[in-house]
């Protein structure tokens, strides 16, 4: 029997999602009439288009990788908002 070496391809998911792990049972019906339900430990996922679904923990943790902890929003700071040197804000 002749065995060929097959090259592996690398894949990634195409979309970023937001998710939170359930701490209590949750059930809901989405806009298309599909029922979703999950138990503590499962994940509630939200896609960029706002659709939500529940994914079992074992599947979610096998497929998705966290991008890091949530970041605080960064707002641009203009010079007008900066206190003058030697002064205290609100003084």
Secondary structure, 3 states (H helix, E strand, C coil): CCCCCCCCCCCCCCCCCEEEECCCCEEEECCCCCEEEECCCCEEEECCCCCEEEECHHHHHHHCCCCCCCCCCCCCCCHHHCCCCCCCCCC
